[in-house]
Amino acid sequence: MECLTGALDALAAEGSGELPGPVLLDRESLLLRSVNRLNTELARTTRRCEVAGAGEHDGKATMASWLRGHARLPAGAANQLVKAGRALEQLPAVAGAASAGALPVEALAAVAPVVEPGNLAAAAEQGVDVGEVDRLLAGVAATRPHAEVRQVVAHYLARLDPDGPEPDPTESRRLAWSRHDDGSIAGRFELDAVGGEKLIAAVEAILQASRPAGDTRSRSQRQADALVQLCDNALASATLPVLRTRKPQVAVTVPLADLVDPAVGQGAGRTGFGAVISAAKARWLACDGQVTRIVLGPDSQPLDLGREQRVAPPGLRRAVEQRDGHCVFAGCDAPSWWCDVHHLFEWLFGGETTLENSGLLCERHHTKVHHGFRIERDPAGRWHTYRPDGTEILIGEPFLVLA
């Protein structure tokens, strides 16, 4: 690892200067091959951690959740590494090509379904030579475009069970989005034929019901507006599931001074899902919403219930959610509606139901805290998490070697 760190430092110091295009492309190809080799070793280590249950050392149930919290990887990238590690363990020809730098981690994740237990069992029942499949996949993955690799794997799995039951439509549904700096979101989704038909029918109904004269919006803009209207209708109907004793709603936190000031007030408000919006947008939402004042201090609405009540009431819960935002266990970003309000000093032993004695914890980490782990909030408002042996879980520790 020290040699690797030194080599990376030297490479970074070298730079590329004013090299001609062909030389830069050669450098690019070599770097890509090196990245593939590094990612292969990372996937192998991820698999070893998974088998050893290493994530439990930091209170994590899976390596995917550890990678999301401690390596700050998106969910897709974390799952990709886990799948790639499993493929490397059981497909030696694919592993050999990956070790030589010929396969990106995306290709490893694409072939991973071949070694899922159910597919291996089906292959064994039909006398399929998985070793030969491994060799063929290694060749395809090393020489063909990524889309073709996925097609080959899908074709193999389909042939493995040609007369199987109709697939569960929920298995093919995907929805993912990411938030930009201005609070807007972008994403992609995949739906089965029936699910897609339902979405089109609902969006098209709203779209066709409102076609004012002179509308200059594009088709895609009108569809997006219809989807937002569909969400508005669902939220306003009050028929959505209750989340932690509260109906789902669009929540915005904004200082009172900014709310009543007629100025735009850029970046004054923060939504429940973390987007930063202007005070003007917050005022627009407040026109058709309920405004709740939360003052985090001794003169606020009753946030200190002493020993009278064990369960946090709505007012206290809103204050805790506004302060913490998500699960406060190190490396966890579980949203507030997954979380319980935890008593830092247990209620059974005299702890009071107050803001200062409360913290948000998801179900898993709430359990962990009641079985040896510990959370604390320092005077500066920062949360700290300690293992049962007293050592603190520090995010980013694995990267100190490469600094």
Helices and strands as residue ranges (DSSP letters): H 2-14, H 21-52, G 54-58, H 63-70, H 75-90, H 92-99, H 105-111, G 112-115, H 117-125, H 130-143, H 146-160, G 169-172, E 174-179, E 185-190, H 193-209, H 219-237, E 252-253, H 256-260, E 269-271, E 276-277, H 279-286, H 314-324, G 336-338, E 339-343, G 347-349, E 358-362, H 363-369, E 374-377, E 383-386, G 397-402
